[in-house]
Amino acid sequence: MERLAGTRVMNDMVPPGKNYTYVWPVREEYAPAPADANCLTWVYHSHIDAPKDICSGLIGPLLVCKEGMLNRYSGTRADVDREFIIMFTLVEENQSWYLDENIRHFCTDPDSVDKDDAVFQRSNKMHALNGFLFGNFPEPEMCVGESVSWHLFGMGNEIDIHPIYFYGNTFISRGHRTDVVNLFPATFLMAEMIVENSGKWMITCQVSDHLQAGMLGQYNVGNCKSDILHPKMNGQQRRYFIAAEKVLWDYGPLGYDKFSGLPLNASRRTPFWDSSIVMLQSTSHKGKTE
């Protein structure tokens, strides 16, 4: 939690093995506005050294709901069937408070480890959903016809730009129907889904490097409700055909830079047109669709 000013600074620290009770008055300015979803997604985390604290795991979600949305006894949502929380971030194990301890316990030859080695540092960058990679994320379970709230948030730094794609179903976020939302560091979103399509569907970050590094998981939708009515499809059936053919594409068919007036092979901004060095130049074979 964030440090408080003045005489309360020492009180808001929690020493190892101790506990402390935080009291947070939930004022109206923290609550969902009339046009917001019924619950807003927030987070809490330690502020002793925020990047190191978060990379060590000291972070969690905090939901603030409109009055009457929570069961007064259990604290669970009364307006949806299920809700799930996912944090998308590059967990930087190089910044963890536990780095030295982890090296001692999990490296086969701890004394040979160079913490400044680029390969070692790269191996400690975990592109994770709730701390899991490559589908190890525990799969959320739901049924066709259920209402599901997804609380999504991103943390990290300039690398943490995550277009999150839900395969198989759409949802409403910020008043728009979509299947992709964009998360940035310290961005908190709510996505409201009415589940329509059964199956095992992926949740992925669409940044290629992040996807290849393991930022993907799955959610499972079953046909577990017998009273679901599927509306009859109406309207005109349309057919479209897409053909792909190999073409020779020119990135600069005019042959000059329209902003400087210089030929492309003379502009410093276009070194790939320099015929004096080995480059593909401005033309390449492409697949063109029509």
C-alpha positions as a Markdown table, in Angstrom:
| # | Residue | x | y | z |
|---|---|---|---|---|
| 1 | Met | 0.0 | 0.0 | 0.0 |
| 2 | Glu | 1.1 | 3.6 | -0.5 |
| 3 | Arg | 3.0 | 5.2 | 2.3 |
| 4 | Leu | 1.2 | 7.8 | 4.3 |
| 5 | Ala | 2.6 | 11.2 | 5.3 |
| 6 | Gly | 3.7 | 12.3 | 8.7 |
| 7 | Thr | 3.2 | 10.3 | 11.9 |
| 8 | Arg | 1.4 | 7.5 | 10.2 |
| 9 | Val | 4.4 | 6.4 | 8.1 |
| 10 | Met | 5.7 | 3.9 | 10.6 |
| 11 | Asn | 2.2 | 2.5 | 11.2 |
| 12 | Asp | 1.5 | 1.6 | 7.6 |
| 13 | Met | 4.5 | -0.7 | 7.3 |
| 14 | Val | 3.9 | -4.4 | 7.8 |
| 15 | Pro | 7.0 | -6.2 | 9.3 |
| 16 | Pro | 7.6 | -9.9 | 8.5 |
| 17 | Gly | 5.3 | -12.1 | 10.6 |
| 18 | Lys | 3.1 | -9.2 | 11.7 |
| 19 | Asn | -0.2 | -7.8 | 10.4 |
| 20 | Tyr | -1.8 | -4.4 | 10.0 |
| 21 | Thr | -5.4 | -3.4 | 9.4 |
| 22 | Tyr | -5.9 | -0.8 | 6.6 |
| 23 | Val | -9.2 | 1.2 | 6.7 |
| 24 | Trp | -10.2 | 2.6 | 3.4 |
| 25 | Pro | -13.4 | 4.7 | 3.3 |
| 26 | Val | -15.0 | 4.0 | -0.1 |
| 27 | Arg | -16.1 | 7.5 | -1.1 |
| 28 | Glu | -18.3 | 8.3 | -4.0 |
| 29 | Glu | -15.4 | 9.4 | -6.2 |
| 30 | Tyr | -14.1 | 5.8 | -6.2 |
| 31 | Ala | -17.4 | 4.3 | -7.2 |
| 32 | Pro | -18.6 | 3.6 | -10.7 |
| 33 | Ala | -20.3 | 6.5 | -12.4 |
| 34 | Pro | -23.8 | 6.1 | -13.8 |
| 35 | Ala | -22.4 | 5.2 | -17.3 |
| 36 | Asp | -19.8 | 2.8 | -15.9 |
| 37 | Ala | -20.1 | -1.0 | -15.5 |
| 38 | Asn | -21.6 | -2.1 | -12.2 |
| 39 | Cys | -18.1 | -2.7 | -10.8 |
| 40 | Leu | -14.8 | -1.0 | -11.5 |
| 41 | Thr | -11.4 | -2.7 | -11.4 |
| 42 | Trp | -8.6 | -1.2 | -9.3 |
| 43 | Val | -5.4 | -2.7 | -7.8 |
| 44 | Tyr | -3.4 | -2.4 | -4.7 |
| 45 | His | 0.4 | -3.0 | -4.4 |
| 46 | Ser | 3.3 | -2.2 | -2.1 |
| 47 | His | 5.0 | 1.1 | -2.5 |
| 48 | Ile | 8.3 | 0.5 | -0.7 |
| 49 | Asp | 9.9 | 0.0 | -4.1 |
| 50 | Ala | 7.0 | -0.4 | -6.5 |
| 51 | Pro | 8.7 | -2.1 | -9.5 |
| 52 | Lys | 10.6 | -4.6 | -7.2 |
| 53 | Asp | 7.6 | -5.1 | -5.0 |
| 54 | Ile | 5.3 | -5.9 | -7.9 |
| 55 | Cys | 7.8 | -8.2 | -9.6 |
| 56 | Ser | 8.0 | -10.0 | -6.3 |
| 57 | Gly | 4.3 | -10.6 | -6.3 |
| 58 | Leu | 3.0 | -7.9 | -3.9 |
| 59 | Ile | 0.0 | -6.8 | -6.0 |
| 60 | Gly | -3.7 | -7.7 | -6.1 |
| 61 | Pro | -7.1 | -6.6 | -7.5 |
| 62 | Leu | -9.6 | -4.4 | -5.7 |
| 63 | Leu | -13.1 | -4.1 | -7.0 |
| 64 | Val | -15.5 | -1.3 | -6.2 |
| 65 | Cys | -19.2 | -1.9 | -7.1 |
| 66 | Lys | -22.3 | 0.2 | -7.2 |
| 67 | Glu | -24.5 | -0.1 | -4.2 |
| 68 | Gly | -26.7 | -3.2 | -4.2 |
| 69 | Met | -24.4 | -5.2 | -6.6 |
| 70 | Leu | -22.8 | -7.4 | -3.9 |
| 71 | Asn | -24.4 | -10.1 | -1.8 |
| 72 | Arg | -24.4 | -8.6 | 1.7 |
| 73 | Tyr | -23.3 | -11.9 | 3.3 |
| 74 | Ser | -20.8 | -13.4 | 0.9 |
| 75 | Gly | -19.5 | -10.3 | -0.9 |
| 76 | Thr | -19.9 | -11.9 | -4.3 |
| 77 | Arg | -21.6 | -10.3 | -7.3 |
| 78 | Ala | -25.3 | -10.5 | -7.5 |
| 79 | Asp | -25.7 | -9.2 | -11.0 |
| 80 | Val | -23.5 | -11.7 | -12.9 |
| 81 | Asp | -23.0 | -15.5 | -13.0 |
| 82 | Arg | -19.2 | -15.5 | -12.9 |
| 83 | Glu | -16.3 | -13.1 | -12.7 |
| 84 | Phe | -12.6 | -13.5 | -13.4 |
| 85 | Ile | -9.5 | -11.3 | -12.9 |
| 86 | Ile | -6.4 | -11.4 | -15.1 |
| 87 | Met | -3.2 | -9.4 | -14.8 |
| 88 | Phe | -1.2 | -9.1 | -18.0 |
| 89 | Thr | 2.4 | -8.0 | -17.5 |
| 90 | Leu | 6.0 | -8.8 | -18.2 |
| 91 | Val | 7.1 | -10.0 | -14.8 |
| 92 | Glu | 10.7 | -8.9 | -14.5 |
| 93 | Glu | 12.4 | -11.5 | -12.3 |
| 94 | Asn | 15.6 | -9.5 | -12.5 |
| 95 | Gln | 14.0 | -6.9 | -10.3 |
| 96 | Ser | 12.5 | -9.3 | -7.8 |
| 97 | Trp | 13.6 | -9.0 | -4.1 |
| 98 | Tyr | 14.1 | -12.8 | -4.3 |
| 99 | Leu | 16.5 | -12.8 | -7.3 |
| 100 | Asp | 19.6 | -13.8 | -5.2 |
| 101 | Glu | 17.6 | -16.4 | -3.3 |
| 102 | Asn | 16.2 | -17.8 | -6.5 |
| 103 | Ile | 19.7 | -18.1 | -8.1 |
| 104 | Arg | 20.9 | -20.0 | -5.0 |
| 105 | His | 17.9 | -22.4 | -5.1 |
| 106 | Phe | 17.2 | -22.9 | -8.8 |
| 107 | Cys | 20.4 | -22.4 | -10.7 |
| 108 | Thr | 22.5 | -25.6 | -11.2 |
| 109 | Asp | 25.8 | -23.6 | -10.7 |
| 110 | Pro | 24.8 | -20.4 | -8.7 |
| 111 | Asp | 28.4 | -19.2 | -8.4 |
| 112 | Ser | 28.8 | -19.0 | -12.2 |
| 113 | Val | 25.7 | -16.8 | -12.7 |
| 114 | Asp | 26.4 | -13.3 | -14.1 |
| 115 | Lys | 23.3 | -11.2 | -13.3 |
| 116 | Asp | 24.3 | -8.6 | -15.9 |
| 117 | Asp | 24.5 | -11.2 | -18.7 |
| 118 | Ala | 22.0 | -10.3 | -21.4 |
| 119 | Val | 20.9 | -13.9 | -22.0 |
| 120 | Phe | 20.4 | -14.5 | -18.3 |
| 121 | Gln | 18.4 | -11.3 | -18.0 |
| 122 | Arg | 16.2 | -12.1 | -21.0 |
| 123 | Ser | 15.5 | -15.5 | -19.6 |
| 124 | Asn | 13.9 | -13.9 | -16.5 |
| 125 | Lys | 11.4 | -11.8 | -18.4 |
| 126 | Met | 8.1 | -13.6 | -18.0 |
| 127 | His | 5.2 | -12.5 | -20.3 |
| 128 | Ala | 2.5 | -13.7 | -18.1 |
| 129 | Leu | -1.2 | -14.0 | -17.4 |
| 130 | Asn | -1.6 | -14.0 | -13.6 |
| 131 | Gly | 2.0 | -15.3 | -13.5 |
| 132 | Phe | 1.5 | -18.2 | -15.9 |
| 133 | Leu | 3.0 | -18.8 | -19.4 |
| 134 | Phe | 2.2 | -20.9 | -22.5 |
| 135 | Gly | -1.3 | -22.0 | -21.5 |
| 136 | Asn | -0.5 | -22.9 | -17.8 |
| 137 | Phe | -2.9 | -20.2 | -16.8 |
| 138 | Pro | -5.8 | -22.0 | -14.8 |
| 139 | Glu | -8.7 | -22.1 | -17.3 |
| 140 | Pro | -11.8 | -20.2 | -16.3 |
| 141 | Glu | -14.9 | -22.3 | -16.6 |
| 142 | Met | -18.3 | -21.1 | -17.7 |
| 143 | Cys | -21.5 | -22.1 | -19.5 |
| 144 | Val | -23.2 | -20.9 | -22.7 |
| 145 | Gly | -25.7 | -18.3 | -21.7 |
| 146 | Glu | -24.0 | -17.1 | -18.6 |
| 147 | Ser | -23.0 | -13.5 | -17.9 |
| 148 | Val | -19.3 | -13.1 | -17.1 |
| 149 | Ser | -17.4 | -10.1 | -15.9 |
| 150 | Trp | -13.7 | -10.0 | -16.8 |
| 151 | His | -11.6 | -7.7 | -14.7 |
| 152 | Leu | -8.4 | -7.0 | -16.7 |
| 153 | Phe | -5.4 | -4.9 | -15.8 |
| 154 | Gly | -1.9 | -4.2 | -17.0 |
| 155 | Met | 1.2 | -3.2 | -15.1 |
| 156 | Gly | 4.9 | -2.8 | -16.0 |
| 157 | Asn | 6.7 | -0.3 | -18.2 |
| 158 | Glu | 6.9 | 0.8 | -21.9 |
| 159 | Ile | 7.1 | -2.8 | -23.0 |
| 160 | Asp | 3.7 | -3.6 | -21.5 |
| 161 | Ile | 1.4 | -2.7 | -24.3 |
| 162 | His | -1.0 | -5.5 | -24.7 |
| 163 | Pro | -3.9 | -5.9 | -27.2 |
| 164 | Ile | -5.8 | -8.7 | -25.5 |
| 165 | Tyr | -7.9 | -10.9 | -27.8 |
| 166 | Phe | -10.6 | -13.2 | -26.6 |
| 167 | Tyr | -11.3 | -15.9 | -29.2 |
| 168 | Gly | -14.8 | -17.3 | -29.6 |
| 169 | Asn | -16.9 | -14.7 | -27.9 |
| 170 | Thr | -17.4 | -10.9 | -27.8 |
| 171 | Phe | -18.0 | -8.6 | -24.9 |
| 172 | Ile | -18.9 | -5.0 | -24.0 |
| 173 | Ser | -16.1 | -2.7 | -22.7 |
| 174 | Arg | -16.4 | 1.0 | -22.3 |
| 175 | Gly | -19.7 | 1.0 | -24.2 |
| 176 | His | -18.3 | -0.8 | -27.3 |
| 177 | Arg | -18.8 | -4.4 | -28.5 |
| 178 | Thr | -15.5 | -5.9 | -29.3 |
| 179 | Asp | -13.3 | -9.0 | -28.8 |
| 180 | Val | -10.0 | -7.0 | -28.3 |
| 181 | Val | -9.1 | -4.5 | -25.6 |
| 182 | Asn | -5.9 | -2.6 | -25.2 |
| 183 | Leu | -4.0 | -2.6 | -21.9 |
| 184 | Phe | -1.2 | -0.3 | -20.9 |
| 185 | Pro | 0.7 | 0.0 | -17.6 |
| 186 | Ala | -1.6 | 0.9 | -14.8 |
| 187 | Thr | -4.7 | 0.4 | -17.0 |
| 188 | Phe | -7.8 | -1.2 | -15.5 |
| 189 | Leu | -10.7 | -2.5 | -17.6 |
| 190 | Met | -14.0 | -4.3 | -17.2 |
| 191 | Ala | -15.3 | -6.5 | -20.0 |
| 192 | Glu | -18.9 | -7.8 | -19.8 |
| 193 | Met | -19.5 | -11.0 | -21.7 |
| 194 | Ile | -22.7 | -13.0 | -22.5 |
| 195 | Val | -21.2 | -16.3 | -23.4 |
| 196 | Glu | -22.6 | -17.6 | -26.7 |
| 197 | Asn | -20.2 | -20.1 | -28.2 |
| 198 | Ser | -19.0 | -23.3 | -26.5 |
| 199 | Gly | -15.5 | -24.7 | -26.8 |
| 200 | Lys | -12.0 | -24.2 | -25.5 |
| 201 | Trp | -11.0 | -20.7 | -26.5 |
| 202 | Met | -7.7 | -18.8 | -26.3 |
| 203 | Ile | -6.9 | -15.5 | -24.6 |
| 204 | Thr | -3.8 | -13.9 | -26.1 |
| 205 | Cys | -1.8 | -10.8 | -26.3 |
| 206 | Gln | -1.6 | -10.0 | -30.0 |
| 207 | Val | 1.9 | -8.4 | -29.9 |
| 208 | Ser | 3.9 | -11.0 | -31.7 |
| 209 | Asp | 6.9 | -11.0 | -29.4 |
| 210 | His | 4.7 | -11.3 | -26.3 |
| 211 | Leu | 2.6 | -14.1 | -27.9 |
| 212 | Gln | 5.8 | -16.1 | -28.9 |
| 213 | Ala | 7.1 | -15.5 | -25.3 |
| 214 | Gly | 4.1 | -17.2 | -23.8 |
| 215 | Met | 1.4 | -14.6 | -23.1 |
| 216 | Leu | -1.5 | -16.8 | -23.9 |
| 217 | Gly | -4.0 | -18.9 | -22.0 |
| 218 | Gln | -7.4 | -20.5 | -22.5 |
| 219 | Tyr | -11.0 | -20.4 | -21.1 |
| 220 | Asn | -13.5 | -23.2 | -21.3 |
| 221 | Val | -17.1 | -22.8 | -22.3 |
| 222 | Gly | -19.5 | -25.8 | -21.8 |
| 223 | Asn | -23.0 | -26.5 | -22.8 |
| 224 | Cys | -24.0 | -27.1 | -19.2 |
| 225 | Lys | -27.4 | -25.3 | -19.2 |
| 226 | Ser | -30.5 | -26.9 | -20.6 |
| 227 | Asp | -32.7 | -23.9 | -20.8 |
| 228 | Ile | -30.7 | -21.8 | -23.2 |
| 229 | Leu | -32.8 | -20.5 | -26.2 |
| 230 | His | -30.9 | -19.9 | -29.4 |
| 231 | Pro | -32.6 | -17.2 | -31.5 |
| 232 | Lys | -33.4 | -18.1 | -35.1 |
| 233 | Met | -31.1 | -16.5 | -37.6 |
| 234 | Asn | -32.8 | -14.1 | -40.0 |
| 235 | Gly | -31.6 | -12.1 | -43.0 |
| 236 | Gln | -30.1 | -12.6 | -46.4 |
| 237 | Gln | -27.2 | -15.1 | -46.9 |
| 238 | Arg | -24.3 | -13.5 | -48.7 |
| 239 | Arg | -21.3 | -15.2 | -50.2 |
| 240 | Tyr | -17.9 | -13.6 | -50.8 |
| 241 | Phe | -14.8 | -15.1 | -52.3 |
| 242 | Ile | -11.2 | -14.1 | -51.5 |
| 243 | Ala | -8.4 | -14.9 | -53.9 |
| 244 | Ala | -4.7 | -14.5 | -53.2 |
| 245 | Glu | -2.1 | -14.1 | -55.9 |
| 246 | Lys | 1.6 | -13.4 | -56.0 |
| 247 | Val | 2.5 | -9.9 | -57.2 |
| 248 | Leu | 5.5 | -7.7 | -57.4 |
| 249 | Trp | 4.9 | -4.8 | -54.9 |
| 250 | Asp | 6.7 | -1.5 | -55.0 |
| 251 | Tyr | 6.8 | 0.5 | -51.7 |
| 252 | Gly | 7.8 | 3.7 | -53.5 |
| 253 | Pro | 6.4 | 3.7 | -57.1 |
| 254 | Leu | 6.8 | 7.4 | -57.5 |
| 255 | Gly | 10.6 | 7.1 | -57.1 |
| 256 | Tyr | 11.0 | 10.2 | -54.8 |
| 257 | Asp | 10.2 | 11.4 | -51.3 |
| 258 | Lys | 7.1 | 13.7 | -51.6 |
| 259 | Phe | 8.1 | 15.6 | -48.4 |
| 260 | Ser | 11.6 | 16.5 | -49.3 |
| 261 | Gly | 11.4 | 16.3 | -53.1 |
| 262 | Leu | 14.6 | 14.1 | -53.2 |
| 263 | Pro | 14.9 | 10.9 | -55.1 |
| 264 | Leu | 14.4 | 7.9 | -52.8 |
| 265 | Asn | 17.9 | 6.7 | -53.3 |
| 266 | Ala | 19.2 | 10.1 | -52.1 |
| 267 | Ser | 17.0 | 10.6 | -49.0 |
| 268 | Arg | 18.7 | 9.9 | -45.7 |
| 269 | Arg | 15.3 | 8.7 | -44.4 |
| 270 | Thr | 15.2 | 5.8 | -46.8 |
| 271 | Pro | 18.5 | 3.9 | -46.5 |
| 272 | Phe | 16.8 | 0.7 | -47.9 |
| 273 | Trp | 16.9 | 2.3 | -51.4 |
| 274 | Asp | 20.7 | 2.6 | -51.3 |
| 275 | Ser | 21.8 | 0.5 | -54.3 |
| 276 | Ser | 25.4 | 0.7 | -53.1 |
| 277 | Ile | 24.8 | -1.8 | -50.3 |
| 278 | Val | 23.0 | -5.2 | -50.2 |
| 279 | Met | 19.3 | -4.3 | -49.7 |
| 280 | Leu | 16.0 | -5.6 | -51.1 |
| 281 | Gln | 15.4 | -2.1 | -52.4 |
| 282 | Ser | 11.7 | -0.9 | -52.8 |
| 283 | Thr | 10.3 | -4.0 | -54.5 |
| 284 | Ser | 9.3 | -7.3 | -53.0 |
| 285 | His | 7.1 | -10.2 | -53.9 |
| 286 | Lys | 3.9 | -10.1 | -51.9 |
| 287 | Gly | 0.6 | -12.0 | -51.6 |
| 288 | Lys | -2.2 | -9.8 | -52.7 |
| 289 | Thr | -5.8 | -10.6 | -51.8 |
| 290 | Glu | -8.9 | -9.5 | -53.7 |
